[in-house]
């Protein structure tokens, strides 16, 4: 009894937004995420009846094999081995620290042995960081179990537990049973006096009104119960109370239906322990983000209060439970909690995210920069070093997969297949990881320079350039740091030369080095670098280097050297015209001439004869309404838009908007079918614009559309 009160006081003092507890065991990050890490050494041979040993081997090969864990739990549970069972659950929490089912089963196992002290410790470890309806329902049943309802203090403790649960988990769609149980508990309370009876009715009414304003599955039943409750208390005031809450109920019911469709089948463990990188995973991520954005849109018109913040935070917490390997979720949650503002919770969220995503570049850098900006520099070096170590492990893992897939691919290749898709993806993944690995070293070096000084930053560079899987970014960052911070171009040039030993055939590195030499007016070394680099690269890779050196020669060098380099580029790049190379020296692009046909469009102008002819036709058409409608119909369907409008000066081609395609009338389609194919015409082609101009000027009688097919058939047979 006293222990439960201590648990209650502890949890009530804690904010419902707390996600990390000091009692949580500190687990290495790789134990949480790296599901494919196998043990080193030779695997032990097990006897056929050694069921426990074989299960342990399966778990050791894949720590996220949930079925193997539960099979081991069942083995110990069936034999009544309490200590072994407890140790298994503790080990199980390492790869599954936030899975609700594991906590619920662990607590039920302790309850089966009536170890209430252990149960209370488990609740204190998981209750406010694992927001699950099942877990909180178990917590409420435990509180009611050890607190008899007949005692006054016990009812107060149970009431506090229910209120705490509703404030924390009551916005969940599945929390309806908790609301119903709380209302039934309040209605069953004793009332020895009129004042106590009124207090009880007010508490029941207040809880009902909160429940029917919350999107939960049993909201319609609760609304009917609330209506019956108000009518049972006082029919005169029932209509008033029900009418006041009716708009909120209607809004909550509509939100419940929309939210139910949005989250149906969403809270599953399919993407919790391993990245799949497939369409199903992408769809799940999009659905989770859609739920969060839906909550931010305030569909319940909560007007940016604490209730709205609680709903948004709860959506983030659910996403962090079921898709914790998505860095975007942690980053968005971190930004949101900073804007509320709730910096403590934001930092706790980011620490959880770095634990689940130890190789996420964006999470570690964002956290380290936030800490540095706020003057907390104690964890900066540790954060970057953990990122570097995690990326190194990830690169090694990808290399092992590449070797394995390459071996399998070589066997398949002998059979005639070409399994290059997986290898290309792994190679792309490795390239991205190597870049992030080098950038992590760069961030560490710059952070150390800002916090500890240039000498410490140089020691970081010395360590970084000796590390495996290194890329060229660290050399560029170190050289430019020396140039801008130490004002020593000599050291910077030496660092560039040091990197050139390893990356002389890398266009990006050579280009940056060349730009640096040009910026410090070292023309001699720049020219030597240019001549040396282009001899090691193909023409496509060397084009930016050619262009940069041509720009320098054209602006600041000798004219004859610029012309000579232009001629040299014309030989290296025969697909480029000499005019385009010449214009590139001045930052211009070659303009393409307009086609002859397009140029003729500018010459289309209605002549004086055509204008007078159109006026005569218009005057003659006024004598008959039917003929006027026929003329308009034929003009709209058969004439070009430029001639139909009769504009004196059509807009230029660049200002014209392409019109949507309009289906041709059947008569025109049949006529086009009768015409020969364009490939058969070898003589001079007919100019369409001039032909239409001639047709407009000609005196051709118009035919009604309903008689067009008859005339066409007669003309065809004649």
C-alpha positions in Angstrom: 0.0 0.0 0.0 2.7 2.4 1.0 4.8 1.4 -2.0 1.9 2.1 -4.4 1.4 5.5 -2.9 5.1 6.2 -3.5 4.7 5.1 -7.1 1.7 7.4 -7.5 3.4 10.4 -6.0 6.4 9.8 -8.3 4.4 9.5 -11.5 2.1 12.4 -10.7 5.0 14.7 -10.0 6.5 13.6 -13.3 5.1 15.3 -16.4 3.1 13.1 -18.6 5.5 14.0 -21.4 8.6 12.4 -19.8 10.1 9.7 -22.0 13.3 8.8 -20.3 13.8 7.5 -16.7 17.0 7.2 -14.8 16.0 3.7 -13.8 16.2 2.5 -17.4 19.3 0.4 -17.9 22.0 1.9 -20.0 22.3 -0.3 -23.1 24.9 0.2 -25.9 23.3 1.6 -29.1 24.3 -1.3 -31.2 22.3 -3.7 -29.0 19.1 -1.9 -30.0 19.5 -1.5 -33.7 22.0 -3.9 -35.2 19.8 -7.0 -35.7 22.2 -8.8 -38.0 25.3 -8.8 -35.7 26.4 -12.4 -35.2 28.7 -13.6 -32.6 32.3 -14.3 -33.4 33.8 -17.7 -33.0 32.6 -21.2 -33.7 29.0 -22.0 -32.9 28.5 -24.6 -30.2 26.9 -27.9 -31.1 23.7 -28.5 -29.1 22.0 -31.7 -28.1 18.7 -32.4 -29.8 16.9 -32.0 -26.5 18.7 -28.8 -25.5 15.8 -26.6 -26.4 17.0 -23.7 -24.2 20.5 -23.7 -25.7 19.2 -23.7 -29.3 16.9 -20.8 -28.5 19.7 -18.9 -27.0 21.8 -19.5 -30.2 18.9 -18.1 -32.3 18.7 -15.0 -30.2 22.4 -14.5 -30.3 22.3 -14.6 -34.1 19.4 -12.2 -34.3 18.5 -10.3 -31.1 15.3 -9.0 -32.7 13.8 -12.5 -33.2 10.8 -11.9 -31.0 9.4 -15.4 -31.5 12.6 -17.0 -30.2 12.5 -14.7 -27.1 9.0 -15.7 -26.3 9.8 -19.4 -26.8 12.6 -19.1 -24.3 10.2 -17.3 -21.9 7.7 -20.1 -22.2 10.4 -22.7 -21.5 11.3 -21.0 -18.2 7.8 -20.1 -17.3 6.5 -23.7 -17.8 9.2 -24.9 -15.4 8.5 -22.2 -12.8 12.1 -20.8 -12.9 11.4 -17.3 -11.6 15.0 -16.0 -11.6 15.8 -17.3 -15.1 12.5 -15.9 -16.3 13.3 -12.5 -14.8 16.8 -12.5 -16.3 15.4 -13.4 -19.7 12.9 -10.5 -19.6 15.7 -8.1 -18.6 17.8 -9.3 -21.5 14.8 -9.0 -23.8 14.3 -5.4 -22.9 17.7 -4.5 -24.4 16.6 -4.9 -28.1 12.9 -4.1 -27.2 13.1 -1.2 -24.7 9.9 0.5 -25.8 7.7 -2.4 -27.0 4.5 -2.4 -24.9 3.8 -6.1 -25.2 7.2 -7.0 -23.6 6.5 -4.8 -20.6 3.0 -6.1 -20.1 4.1 -9.7 -20.2 7.0 -9.0 -17.9 4.7 -7.3 -15.3 2.2 -10.1 -15.6 4.9 -12.7 -15.0 5.9 -10.8 -11.8 2.3 -10.6 -10.7 2.0 -14.4 -11.2 4.7 -14.7 -8.5 3.0 -12.0 -6.3 6.1 -10.0 -6.3 4.4 -6.6 -5.9 7.6 -4.7 -5.2 9.1 -5.8 -8.5 5.9 -4.8 -10.2 6.0 -1.3 -8.8 9.6 -0.9 -9.9 8.7 -2.1 -13.4 5.8 0.4 -13.6 8.1 3.2 -12.5 10.5 2.3 -15.3 8.1 2.0 -18.2 4.8 3.7 -17.4 5.4 7.3 -18.6 7.7 6.4 -21.5 5.7 3.6 -23.1 2.3 5.1 -23.9 0.2 2.0 -24.5 -3.5 1.5 -23.6 -2.8 -2.1 -22.7 0.0 -1.1 -20.3 -2.0 1.6 -18.6 -5.0 -0.7 -18.3 -2.8 -3.2 -16.5 -1.5 -0.4 -14.2 -5.1 0.7 -13.3 -6.1 -2.9 -12.6 -3.1 -3.3 -10.3 -3.9 -0.1 -8.4 -7.5 -1.3 -7.9 -6.3 -4.7 -6.9 -4.1 -3.6 -4.0 -6.4 -0.7 -2.9 -9.8 -2.0 -1.6 -12.5 0.4 -2.7 -14.3 0.4 0.6 -11.7 2.6 2.3 -11.8 6.4 1.8 -8.1 6.8 1.1 -8.1 3.9 -1.3 -10.8 5.6 -3.4 -8.8 8.8 -3.5 -5.7 6.8 -4.7 -7.7 5.1 -7.4 -9.3 8.4 -8.5 -5.8 10.0 -8.8 -4.6 7.0 -10.8 -7.6 7.3 -13.2 -7.1 11.0 -13.7 -3.4 10.6 -14.3 -4.1 7.8 -16.9 -6.8 9.9 -18.7 -4.5 12.9 -18.8 -1.7 10.8 -20.3 -3.5 8.2 -22.4 -7.0 9.4 -22.7 -6.7 10.9 -26.2 -6.0 7.5 -27.7 -8.8 6.0 -29.9 -8.6 2.8 -27.9 -8.9 4.4 -24.5 -12.7 4.2 -24.4 -12.8 1.4 -21.8 -10.7 3.4 -19.4 -13.1 6.3 -19.7 -16.1 4.0 -19.1 -14.4 2.3 -16.1 -13.6 5.6 -14.6 -17.2 6.8 -15.0 -18.6 3.6 -13.5 -16.1 4.0 -10.6 -17.3 7.5 -9.9 -21.0 6.6 -10.1 -20.5 3.7 -7.7 -19.0 6.0 -5.0 -20.9 6.4 -1.7 -22.6 9.7 -0.9 -23.5 10.1 2.8 -24.8 13.7 2.5 -26.4 16.0 -0.1 -23.2 17.8 -0.5 -21.3 14.6 -1.3 -24.0 13.5 -3.7 -23.7 16.8 -5.5 -19.9 16.5 -5.6 -20.3 13.0 -7.1 -22.7 14.2 -9.8 -20.5 17.0 -10.7 -17.5 14.7 -11.0 -19.5 12.2 -13.2 -20.8 15.1 -15.4 -17.4 16.6 -15.8 -15.9 13.2 -16.8 -18.8 12.5 -19.2 -18.3 15.9 -20.9 -14.6 15.3 -21.4 -15.2 11.8 -22.8 -17.8 12.8 -25.4 -15.5 15.6 -26.6 -12.7 13.1 -27.3 -12.4 11.0 -30.4 -12.6 7.5 -29.0 -14.2 4.3 -30.4 -17.1 4.1 -27.9 -18.0 7.8 -28.1 -21.5 7.1 -29.4 -22.3 4.8 -26.5 -20.9 7.3 -24.0 -23.1 10.0 -25.5 -26.2 7.9 -25.1 -25.1 7.1 -21.5 -24.5 10.8 -20.8 -27.9 11.7 -22.2 -29.6 9.1 -19.9 -27.5 10.3 -17.0 -28.6 13.9 -17.3 -32.2 12.9 -17.8 -32.0 10.7 -14.7 -30.7 13.6 -12.6 -33.0 16.5 -13.8 -35.1 16.5 -16.9 -35.3 20.3 -16.7 -31.6 20.9 -17.0 -30.8 17.8 -19.1 -31.7 19.5 -22.4 -29.4 22.5 -21.5 -26.4 20.4 -20.7 -26.8 18.1 -23.7 -27.3 21.0 -26.1 -24.2 22.6 -24.9 -22.0 19.6 -25.5 -23.7 18.5 -28.7 -21.4 20.5 -31.1 -18.3 19.2 -29.4 -19.7 15.6 -29.6 -20.5 15.9 -33.3 -17.0 17.2 -34.0 -15.4 14.5 -31.9 -17.4 11.8 -33.6 -16.5 13.0 -37.1 -12.8 13.2 -36.0 -13.0 9.7 -34.6 -14.2 8.2 -37.9 -11.6 10.1 -39.8 -8.8 9.2 -37.4 -10.0 5.5 -37.4 -9.6 5.3 -41.1 -6.2 7.1 -41.0 -4.7 4.8 -38.3 -6.3 1.5 -39.2 -3.6 -1.2 -39.2 -0.9 1.4 -38.5 0.4 0.5 -35.1 2.2 -2.7 -35.9 5.8 -3.8 -35.3 6.6 -4.6 -39.0 9.0 -1.6 -39.3 10.1 -1.2 -35.7 13.4 -3.2 -35.6 14.8 -3.2 -39.1 14.7 -0.9 -42.1 13.1 -2.6 -45.1 13.7 0.2 -47.6 10.6 -0.9 -49.6 7.3 0.6 -50.7 5.4 -0.7 -47.7 7.8 1.0 -45.3 7.6 4.2 -47.2 3.8 4.1 -47.2 3.8 3.5 -43.4 6.1 6.5 -42.9 3.8 8.7 -45.0 0.7 7.5 -43.0 2.4 8.3 -39.7 3.4 11.8 -40.9 -0.1 12.3 -42.1 -1.5 11.5 -38.7 0.8 14.0 -37.1 0.0 16.7 -39.6 -3.7 16.0 -39.1 -3.3 16.6 -35.3 -1.4 19.8 -36.0 -4.3 21.0 -38.1 -6.5 21.2 -34.9 -9.6 19.3 -36.3 -11.3 19.6 -32.9 -10.9 23.4 -32.7 -8.9 23.3 -29.5 -7.4 26.7 -30.4 -3.7 25.9 -29.6 -4.2 25.1 -25.9 -2.5 22.5 -23.8 -4.9 19.9 -24.9 -3.9 20.3 -28.5 -0.2 20.1 -27.6 -0.9 16.9 -25.7 -2.6 15.4 -28.7 0.2 16.3 -31.1 2.8 15.1 -28.6 0.9 11.8 -28.2 0.9 11.3 -32.0 4.7 11.8 -32.0 5.1 9.4 -29.1 3.2 6.7 -31.0 5.3 7.3 -34.1 8.4 7.0 -32.0 7.2 3.7 -30.6 6.4 2.0 -33.9 8.7 3.6 -36.5 11.8 4.5 -34.4 14.2 3.8 -37.2 12.9 6.8 -39.2 15.2 9.8 -38.3 12.7 12.3 -39.7 10.2 11.5 -36.8 12.8 12.3 -34.1 13.9 15.4 -35.9 10.4 16.7 -36.3 9.5 15.9 -32.7 12.7 17.6 -31.5 11.8 20.8 -33.4 8.2 20.7 -32.2 9.0 20.4 -28.5 11.6 23.2 -28.9 8.9 25.4 -30.3 6.3 24.7 -27.6 8.8 25.3 -25.7 9.8 22.2 -23.8 13.5 21.9 -24.2 13.9 19.1 -21.6 11.6 16.8 -23.4 13.1 17.8 -26.8 16.5 16.7 -25.6 15.1 13.5 -24.2 13.5 12.8 -27.6 16.8 13.4 -29.4 18.7 11.1 -27.1 16.2 8.4 -27.8 16.5 9.0 -31.5 20.3 8.8 -31.4 20.0 5.5 -29.5 17.7 4.0 -32.1 19.5 5.6 -35.1 23.2 5.5 -34.0 24.4 6.2 -37.6 22.0 9.0 -38.3 24.2 12.0 -39.3 21.4 14.6 -39.1 20.3 13.6 -35.6 23.7 13.7 -34.0 24.8 16.9 -35.7 21.5 18.6 -34.8 21.8 17.6 -31.2 25.5 18.6 -30.9 24.9 22.0 -32.5 22.0 22.7 -30.2 24.1 21.8 -27.2 27.0 24.0 -28.4 24.7 26.9 -29.2 23.4 26.8 -25.6 26.9 26.7 -24.0 26.8 23.0 -23.0 29.9 21.6 -24.5 30.5 18.5 -22.3 28.7 16.0 -24.6 29.7 17.4 -28.0 32.9 15.4 -28.5 31.2 12.2 -27.2 28.3 12.7 -29.6 30.4 13.1 -32.7 32.7 10.3 -31.7 29.8 7.9 -31.3 28.5 8.9 -34.7 31.9 8.2 -36.3 32.1 4.8 -34.6 28.5 3.9 -35.7 29.1 5.0 -39.3 32.4 2.9 -39.3 30.4 -0.2 -38.2 27.8 0.5 -40.8 30.4 0.7 -43.6 32.0 -2.6 -42.5 28.6 -4.2 -42.5 27.8 -3.0 -46.0 31.2 -4.2 -47.2 30.5 -7.7 -45.8 27.1 -7.7 -47.6 28.7 -6.6 -50.8 31.3 -9.4 -50.6 28.6 -12.0 -49.9 26.3 -10.8 -52.7 29.2 -10.5 -55.1 30.1 -14.2 -54.4 26.5 -15.3 -55.0 26.3 -13.1 -58.0 29.4 -14.7 -59.5 27.8 -18.1 -59.2 24.6 -16.8 -60.8 26.5 -15.1 -63.5 27.9 -18.5 -64.6 24.3 -19.5 -65.2 23.6 -16.5 -67.4 22.1 -14.1 -65.0 23.3 -10.6 -64.2 22.5 -9.8 -60.5 23.8 -6.2 -60.5 20.8 -4.5 -58.8 21.6 -5.4 -55.2 25.3 -4.7 -55.7 24.6 -1.3 -57.2 22.4 -0.4 -54.2 25.0 -1.5 -51.8 27.7 0.4 -53.6 25.5 3.5 -53.5 24.8 3.0 -49.8 28.5 2.6 -49.1 29.3 5.8 -51.0 26.7 7.7 -49.0 28.0 6.3 -45.7 31.6 7.1 -46.5 30.7 10.7 -47.3 28.7 11.1 -44.0 31.6 9.4 -42.2 34.1 12.0 -43.5 31.6 14.9 -42.8 31.2 13.6 -39.3 35.0 14.0 -38.8 34.8 17.5 -40.3 32.0 18.5 -37.9 34.0 17.1 -35.0 37.1 19.0 -36.0 35.2 22.3 -36.4 33.3 21.8 -33.1 36.6 21.1 -31.3 38.2 24.2 -32.9 35.3 26.4 -31.6 35.3 24.9 -28.1 38.9 23.9 -27.5 41.1 25.7 -30.0 43.0 25.2 -33.2 45.6 22.9 -31.7 42.9 20.4 -30.6 41.3 20.6 -34.0 44.6 19.7 -35.7 44.9 16.6 -33.5 41.4 15.6 -34.7 42.5 16.0 -38.3 45.6 13.9 -37.6 43.5 11.1 -36.2 40.9 11.4 -38.9 43.3 11.1 -41.9 44.6 7.9 -40.5 41.1 6.4 -40.0 39.9 3.9 -42.6 37.0 4.6 -45.0 38.1 8.3 -45.2 37.0 10.6 -48.0 38.4 13.8 -49.4 36.1 16.2 -47.4 38.3 16.0 -44.3 41.3 17.3 -46.2 39.4 20.1 -47.8 37.8 21.1 -44.5 41.2 21.1 -42.7 43.0 23.1 -45.4 40.3 25.7 -45.5 40.2 25.9 -41.7 43.9 26.6 -41.7 43.5 29.2 -44.4 40.6 31.1 -42.9 41.3 30.6 -39.1 45.0 30.4 -38.9 45.6 32.7 -41.8 48.4 30.4 -42.9 48.2 29.5 -46.6 51.4 27.4 -46.4 49.9 24.9 -44.0 46.7 24.8 -46.1 48.6 24.1 -49.3 50.5 21.3 -47.6 47.3 19.7 -46.5 45.9 20.0 -50.0 49.1 18.3 -51.4 48.7 15.6 -48.7 45.2 14.9 -49.9 46.3 14.9 -53.5 48.4 11.8 -52.9 45.2 9.9 -52.3 42.6 11.7 -54.4 44.5 13.0 -57.5 42.0 11.3 -59.8 39.0 12.6 -58.0 37.4 15.6 -59.9 35.7 17.2 -56.9 38.9 17.3 -54.9 41.0 18.6 -57.8 38.4 21.2 -58.6 38.4 22.5 -55.0 42.2 22.5 -54.8 42.4 24.4 -58.1 39.9 27.0 -56.9 41.9 27.5 -53.8 45.2 28.0 -55.7 43.5 30.5 -57.9 42.1 32.4 -54.9 45.6 32.8 -53.4 47.1 33.8 -56.8 49.4 30.8 -57.0 49.2 30.6 -60.8 52.3 28.4 -61.2 51.0 25.6 -58.9 47.5 26.0 -60.3 48.7 25.5 -63.9 50.8 22.5 -62.8 47.8 21.0 -61.0 45.6 21.5 -64.0 48.0 19.8 -66.4 48.7 16.9 -64.0 45.0 16.3 -63.2 43.5 16.2 -66.6 45.9 13.6 -67.7 44.4 11.2 -65.1 40.8 11.8 -65.8 38.4 11.1 -68.7 37.0 14.0 -70.7 33.6 14.0 -68.9 35.0 14.1 -65.4 37.6 16.8 -66.4 35.1 19.2 -68.0 34.5 21.3 -64.8 38.2 21.6 -64.4 38.7 22.6 -68.0 35.9 25.2 -67.7 37.3 26.7 -64.4 40.8 27.1 -65.9 39.4 28.5 -69.1 37.5 31.1 -67.1 40.7 32.0 -65.2 42.7 32.3 -68.4 40.0 34.4 -70.1 39.6 36.9 -67.2 43.1 37.2 -65.7 45.5 35.3 -67.9 47.0 35.8 -71.4 44.6 36.0 -74.4 46.8 33.7 -76.5 46.7 31.1 -73.7 42.9 31.4 -73.5 42.6 30.9 -77.2 44.9 28.0 -77.2 43.0 26.4 -74.3 39.7 26.9 -76.3 41.2 25.1 -79.3 42.3 22.4 -77.0 38.9 22.0 -75.5 37.4 21.8 -79.0 39.5 18.8 -79.7 38.7 17.1 -76.4 35.0 17.8 -76.7 34.1 17.5 -80.4 30.4 17.6 -79.6 30.7 21.2 -78.3 30.7 23.9 -81.0 33.5 26.4 -81.1 30.9 29.1 -80.6 29.6 27.6 -77.3 33.2 27.3 -76.0 33.9 30.9 -77.0 30.7 32.2 -75.3 31.5 30.1 -72.1 34.5 32.3 -71.6 32.1 35.2 -70.9 29.5 33.2 -69.0 27.1 33.1 -72.0 25.3 30.2 -73.6 24.8 29.5 -77.3 21.4 30.6 -78.6 19.7 28.3 -81.1 18.3 29.9 -84.2 14.5 29.6 -84.8 13.4 27.1 -87.5 12.3 28.5 -90.8 8.7 27.3 -90.2 8.6 29.0 -86.8 10.0 32.2 -88.3 7.2 32.3 -90.9 4.6 32.4 -88.2 5.7 36.0 -87.4 4.9 36.9 -91.0 1.3 35.8 -90.7 -0.7 39.1 -90.9 -4.2 39.5 -92.2 -4.0 41.5 -95.5 -6.3 44.3 -96.5 -8.2 42.1 -99.0 -8.8 39.4 -96.4 -10.1 42.0 -93.9 -12.5 43.5 -96.5 -13.5 40.0 -97.5 -14.3 39.1 -93.9 -16.3 42.3 -93.5 -18.4 41.4 -96.6 -18.9 37.9 -95.3 -20.1 39.2 -92.0 -22.5 41.6 -93.6 -23.9 38.9 -95.8 -24.3 36.5 -92.8 -26.5 38.9 -90.9 -29.4 38.2 -93.3 -29.9 34.7 -91.8 -29.6 33.6 -88.2 -29.1 30.0 -89.2 -26.4 30.7 -91.7 -24.7 32.9 -89.0 -24.6 30.0 -86.5 -23.3 27.7 -89.2 -20.5 30.1 -90.0 -19.5 30.4 -86.4 -19.6 26.6 -86.0 -17.4 26.0 -89.0 -14.9 28.7 -88.0 -14.6 27.4 -84.5 -14.0 23.8 -85.5 -11.9 24.2 -88.7 -9.9 27.5 -88.6 -6.7 28.0 -86.7 -7.0 30.0 -83.5 -4.7 32.8 -84.9 -7.0 33.4 -88.0 -10.2 32.8 -86.0 -9.6 35.7 -83.6 -8.5 38.0 -86.5 -5.8 39.7 -84.3 -3.6 42.2 -86.2 -0.5 41.3 -84.3 -0.3 37.8 -82.9 1.9 37.4 -79.8 5.4 35.9 -80.2 6.0 32.2 -79.8 7.5 32.6 -76.3 4.3 34.3 -75.0 1.9 31.7 -76.5 0.5 29.1 -74.2 0.0 25.7 -75.8 -3.7 25.0 -76.0 -5.2 21.7 -74.9 -5.8 19.1 -77.6 -9.4 19.2 -79.0 -10.8 16.1 -80.7 -11.4 16.6 -84.4 -14.9 16.2 -85.9 -15.6 12.9 -87.7 -15.7 14.6 -91.1 -12.2 15.9 -90.7 -11.0 12.5 -89.4 -12.4 10.7 -92.4 -10.8 13.3 -94.7 -7.4 12.8 -93.1 -7.8 9.0 -93.5 -8.3 9.4 -97.2 -5.1 11.5 -97.6 -1.8 9.8 -98.5 0.9 9.4 -95.8 3.4 12.2 -95.4 6.3 9.9 -96.3 4.9 9.4 -99.9 5.1 13.1 -100.7 8.5 13.8 -102.3 7.7 17.2 -103.9 7.8 20.5 -102.1 5.5 20.4 -99.0 2.5 22.6 -98.8 2.9 25.5 -96.3 -0.1 25.0 -93.9 -0.4 28.7 -93.0 -0.5 29.9 -96.6 -3.0 27.1 -97.5 -5.3 28.2 -94.7 -5.0 31.8 -95.7 -5.9 30.8 -99.3 -8.9 28.9 -98.0 -10.1 31.8 -95.9 -9.9 34.2 -98.9 -11.7 31.7 -101.2 -15.4 31.7 -101.8 -16.3 28.3 -100.4 -19.9 27.5 -99.5 -20.4 26.3 -96.0 -22.1 23.0 -95.4 -24.3 22.2 -92.4 -22.7 19.6 -90.2 -25.8 17.4 -90.3 -25.5 17.1 -94.1 -21.7 16.9 -94.2 -21.5 13.1 -94.3 -24.0 13.0 -97.3 -22.0 15.5 -99.3 -18.7 13.7 -98.5 -20.1 10.4 -99.7 -21.3 12.0 -102.9 -18.0 13.6 -103.6 -16.2 10.4 -102.8 -18.2 8.3 -105.4 -18.2 11.1 -108.0 
